[in-house]
Amino acid sequence: MEFFEISCLVIIFTCILYIYHKRKSQKKITDFPSKYPDDKIKNEEKPHYDVAICGAGPAGSTCAYYLAKLGWKCLLLEKKKFPRDKYCGDAVCKTAIEILMDMGIYDQLIRENKAHVADSGGLCSPGGLSYVGRSKEVIGEIPAAIACKRLHLDEAIAKAAKRIGADLREEWSVNEAKFDNSTGLWTLYREGSTDTLKARVLVCADGSPSRLATQLGLISRPPDSTCSRAYVEGGTHKFKADGVVFYNKEMLPGYSALFRHPNDELNYCVYIIPGNPKVTPDDLKYWHDNLQTKDPNISRALGKEAKIERMNAASLRLGGEDVSYGHHVLIVGDAAGMIDPLTGEGIHHAMEGGKIAALFLDEAIKQGNYDSDVMKLYHQQWMNKFGFDFKWSMIFCQMMYRFPILLDASAAALQRKGDKFLAKWADIMTGRVPKIYMLKPEFSLTIGYELIRLLIARYSASKENLNKTD
């Protein structure tokens, strides 16, 4: 066996031992003393809520749904009245779809024509190489993605949480939250009112700006990115697929995309992703407007008659916060930075994070301990599930920015390998499987082969042009 192969085996074995030892030595909730033993008694007559969740987006409402399903007294607060809008790409990926199915609202969204199941989708690379494939026959019963307006999605999840037992209160904006060490309870103060509510645990699910988590000193940095959204009227465009991501070389690692909604309506969105010093969040409007007419692939897909609404924008907090917990408090969803830096997608991570938080709190309430050291275990859980993958996303973002030809090679690989390769690619891009899977031979060798072909072709073309000029 070659020295290199032996070295690789030693490194892999060492990593496995390290991970095993780390997980084995990791504390469990039951290792901590019980400070509130009566909390485990499920009683609706309790003078306080077991958990109060501020923010009824996908993360907060999913957390409330599973807490209520487990029988805990749960409060879900939303500052606006449903239905209310939220600006984003509207793409709901497979992990979130599975949770919607578990909640019993997926079929409802499809039946009421509020969601469109994506079948044909793909990407267009910086060099103009593209592949659009089909997924239904490859993936099976659960689609890779659906497009659903947040106007419909957020209300459906929040109302599902209410039906199963969560106390949903709309138009209840939290102005301030104070913790009383003597009682071990949070007091929530309603903005513009004297109304207050009490809870043992506070969950901050108030979106990327997270005013509440910032007030509590748990979040110290502002959102670091932004995205646009503009709906395109059905029947006015030329787009034929269900979803395509367009990579423009000048704005990498950011991208733009078109997603099809019911009734032939489109969502045209642009995501500014950190990593390119020449493209900042302040440049969003420029890129949103510029790509519609200057990018040949997008302008062709939209056509000259497309009726596009004015741009709306939302802030993004990417890559996960270092701390998403505190004394008697957790942070979930966009507020905790549960947005993939590679794609800007956050709905499925928010819902998965909300479910993880609910299952964690189920154990914490039974144990009756919510100290910061206990709540830290929640942070470790979601980081182990998908948060550490964000580090690889950041690495790939830099690779895309510095070497756009890698995306060209990926598109060429998709063209050659077809829909099954596309389905596996989609699983990696949406976090279904770790980004490190991109280094597996079936991906790295395939893309590497296309990369060499492209480099040879471009070298030959440049040499031919040089000879012509001579």
N, C-alpha and C positions, 0 to 999 in steps of 0.2 A: 504494500500500500504506500502511495506517495506521501511525502511529508506534509504537503498541503492538505490532503484528505484527512490525515491523522489530526492535524491542527484544528480543522473544522469540526471534527467529531468531539474533540476535547472541549472546544468552545461551546458547542451545543449542549454537551453533557453538563458542563459547569453552569450554564444558564438554567437548565432544567432543575438542577439541585438547588440553585439560588431561589427560583420561583417556588419550588416545593417547600423549602425551609421558611421562606417569607410567609407563605399562606398558612403553614402549619403553626407558626409562631404568632399569627395575627389573632388578636383577641376577639371574643364573641360577646354579644350583648349580655348573655347570662353570666359572664365573668365579673360583671359590675354589681355592686350592692343595690338593693331595691330601696328607693327613697319615697316612693308614692305607691305602696302596695295596693291601695284601694282602687287605683286607676284601672286595674284589669277587670273590674266589675263593669259589665256593659249595662248602663242604666241611662235611659233617656232623661231621667229626672235630675241628673247631675246639674249643679248650679253653674257649671262651666262646660265648654266644649273640650273634647279630647284634643282636637286639632282645628285650628283656624287657618284657612288657605286664602291668601290675598292675591287675586288674579284668576279669572276663570277662562284662561286660554287653554290650549291643549295639555300643557303640563299640569296646571292647577286642577283642571276639571278631571283629568285622568286620575290624579292622586286622590281627589275627593271621591270619585266613583269607587275605587278599590277599597278605600277606608270605610265608606258607607256599606259596601258589600260585605266587609268583614265585621260589620256591626258596631263600629265606633261612632260616637257623636261628632259629626264633622260639619264645619261651617265653611261655606264657599262664598267669597265676596267678590263681586264684580263692580267696577266703578261706573260702567255704562249699562244701558238697557239692551238686551238682545232683541232682535239681531243687530249686531254692530260689526263694523268692518275692521280688517287688519291688513296692512299692505305686505304682501310677500309673493313668492312664486306660485303658491297654491299646489305644489306637487306633494302628494302624500305617498310615501314609499311603503314597501312591503311590511316592514316591522309595525308601522302605524296601522296599516290595513288589518293586520292580524288582531291588534287590540280593538279596533273598531268592530270587527267581527265578534270578538269576545263580548263586547258591550251590547251587541245586537242592533247596531245602528248602521252598519255598512250597507245591508240590503235596503234599508230605508232611504239612505242617501241616493242610491242607484235608482230605486223605484220612483222617487220623487223628482228624478232628473236634476239632481243637485250635484252630481259627480259624474265624471266621464272616465271610463276605464281605458287606460293607455294600452295600445297594442303595438303600433308602429312608432319606433323612436330610434334615436341615435345621436351622432355628433358630426360637426363640421370642423375640421382642424384649421390651424392658422394658415397652412399652405393650400387650403381649398379642397383637401381630400375629405370625403364624407362617406358615411354609411348609415343607412336607416333600415333597420330590420324589424321583424315581428317577434312578439314574445309569448303570445297566448299558448301556442302549441308546445313551446319549449318549457315554459314555467309551470303550467298546470292551473289548478283552481284559483290560487291566490295570485292576482296580477302583480307585476313589478311596481306599478304606480297607478294612481288615479289623480285627476285634477279636480279639486273641490275648493270653491271660494271659502275663505275664512268666515265670511258672512254666514255661511251655512254650517261649516264644520264646527266652529267653536260653539255655536248654539246647540248643535246636536249632542256634543259631548257633555256640555254643562247640564242640559235637560236630562240626559241619561243619568248623570250623577244625582240629580234631584229626584228622579223617579225611584232610584234604588235606596234613597234615604238621606242624602246630603241636604243640609239646609242652605239652599242657594238664595242669596240676597243680591239683587241687582240695584244699580245706582247707589252703591254703598262704598264710597271711596274712603280708604283709610288715610287719615291725616297724620296719625302718629301711633306708635306702639310702645308701651312701657312695660317692663318686667318687674314684678314684685318678688324679691327673694324670700320674703317671709311666707308668702302663700304659694310660691312656685307657679304663678299665673301671669299670663300676658293680658293687658288691657288694651283694646283697640279703640281708637277714637275716630268717630266719623267726621269727615270734613264738612264744615258748615252746619254742624249740629252738636247737640250735647249727648247724643246716643253713644253708648259704649257696649262692648262685648268682651267676654273673658274666655281664655283658652289656655290649656296646659302647654301646647306646642304651637309655634307659629311657622307657617310655610310661606316663604316669599316666592311668588310665581307671577310677579308683576312686570314681566317683559325685560327687554334688553337694557333700558335705562335703569330699571329697578330702584326707584326712588326710596322704597322702604328699606331694602338691604343696604343702600348707601347711607341712609339716615342712621342705621344701626352700626355703621362702621365695618360691615362685613365685606362690602364692595368698595374699592377705592379708585378704580380706573373707569373712565367713561367708555361707552361702546366704541369699538375700533373700526367699524366698517358700516356699509350702507347698501341698500338695494332699491331698485325702482320697480314700479308696476304700472302697467297701462293696459286696459282691456281693449281688444280689437273686435269691432262688431262683426258678427257672423255674416257670411255671404259677401263681404267686401274685400277679402284677402285671397291669396293664392296658395296658402299653406296646405299641404296635403297630409302630413304626418300628424301624430298625436303629441309628440314632444321631441324637440331637437335642441341640443346645446351648441352654441356657436362660439368658437374661440378666435378672437381677433388678436393678432400678434402684438399689437401696440398696447393692449390693456391687460395682457396676462399678468398674474394668474387669474384675473377676473374673467368674466364671461357674460354672454347674453343668452337668452333662451326664449322659445315659444312653446307654450303648452295649450293643448286644446281642451276647452270646456264643453259642456252640453250646448246644443243649438249652434255649433260651429263657431262659437266665440273663442277668442284666443287671449292668453295672458302673455304680453310681451314684457320681459323683465331683464334687468341688467344688475349684475352683482359686482361690486368693487371688493376685491380680495386683497388684503395687505401683502406686500412683498415687492411691489414695483414702485420705486421712488418717484416715477413720473406720473403715477396715477394715484390720486388720493380721493377720499370720500367727497371732498368738495367738487370733484370733477364729474360727479354722477350725472347731472343734467346734460353736460356736454356729450358724454358717451351715450346716454339714452337717446338723445336727439340725433347725434352724428351717425350712429350705427344704422338707424332706420334708412338713411339715404346713401351713406358712403360705403357701408359693407355690402358687397355685391350679393352675398348669399341671403342676408336678412332682407334687403330691399327686394330681391326677387321673390322671397317667400311672402312678403307682405303685399307686394304689387302696388301699382300707382293709385288704386282706388280705395285703399284700406282706410277705414274710419277708426282712428285711434283716439282714445280719451287722453286728457292731459296727464302728465306724469305725477304719480304719487310716490312718496319715498318713506322708508323705514330704516331705523338704525339697527345694527347687528353687533352682537358681542360674540366673538369667535374663539374657538379653541379651548374652552373650559377655564373656569376660575380656579385659582390655587386653593381657595377656601370656599366651600359651599355649605357651611354649617356654623353653629354657634351654640351657646347655652340655651337649650329649649327651642332651637330654631334651625330650619333647613332652607336651602335655596334650590329651586328646581327650574328647568327649562331655560329659556333665553336669558333669564336673570343670572343663571349660573354659567352662562357661556356655552350651553349645550348645542352649539352650532358647528358643523364640520367646516374647517377653514378651506378645505379643498373644493367644496361645492356650495357653501353657504346654506345648506339645507339644515333645518332644525326641527321640523314638525315631528318626525319619527323619533328623534332623540329626546325631544321634550316629552312625548307621550311615554316612551320607555323609561325616561328618568322619573316621571310622575308615578309610574307603577312601581319602580324600584323604591321610591320614597315611601309609598303607601305600605308596601310589604315590610320595609324596614321599621316603620313606625308601629306597625302591628306588633312586632316583637318588642320594641322599646316600651310600649304602653303596658304590655304584659309583664315586663320586668320592672316598670315603674322608675326608670332612670333616664334622664334627658340631658345629662351633663355634656359639656363640649367633647370630652373624650369618647363618650358613647356616640354622639352624633357624627363624629369623625368617621365612624365605620360606614355610614351612608355614603360619604364622599368617596371612600375607598371602593365601595361596591360599584358605583356608577363609573368611576374611573377605570376599574378593572373590566367592566362590561364594554364600554366604548370610548371613554375619555382618553386613555393612553393612545388610542388610535389617532387622535387629533395631532399628536406629535409627528407621526408619519405623514399626515396630511400636510403639515407645514413644510416638511422636507420635500414632498412631491410638488408643492406649490412653487418652491424655489427652483426645482428642476424644470418645471414647465416654463417659468419666466426666463431662465437662463438658456434653456435648450428647447425652443418651441418645436423643433424637429421631432421630439419624442412624441408629441401629439399627432404629428403627421404619420409617424411610424405606427402609432396605435390605431389610427383610422385605416391605414393600409392593412394592418393585421386583421381588423374587423372585416374588411372587404374580402380578404382571403379565407378567413375561418368561419364567417357567417353568424347566424343567430345564436347558436349555443355559446359561442365565444362572447357575444354581446351580452347574453344573460349573466355569464360569470363576471364580465366587466362591470355590469350594473350592480351586482352584489357587492363588489369591492368599492365602487364609487359611492354607494349609499350606506356603507358601513355594515352591511349584512355580515360580511366577513372582514377581517382585519386588512388594512391597506398593505401590510407586509406580504400578503398573499401575492401582490404584484411581483414579488421577487421569486416566486415559484417558477420552475423551468417552463411550465406550460404558457406562462405570460412573458417572463423575461427573455427566454430564448426566441419565442415567436416575434415579440416586438423588436428584439435585438437583430433578428434576421432582416426584418423590414427596414430597420434603421440603416443597416449596412447597404441594403439595396438602394435606399434613397440617397445615401452619401455618395455611392458610386455613380448613380444617375446624375446627381447635381454636379459632381466633379467633371463628368464627361461633358455635360452641357456647358459648363463654364469654360472648359478647355476648347470646345468646338467654337464657342463665341469668340474666344481669344484668337483662335486661328483665323476666323472670318475677318476680324478687325485688322489682323496683320496683312 
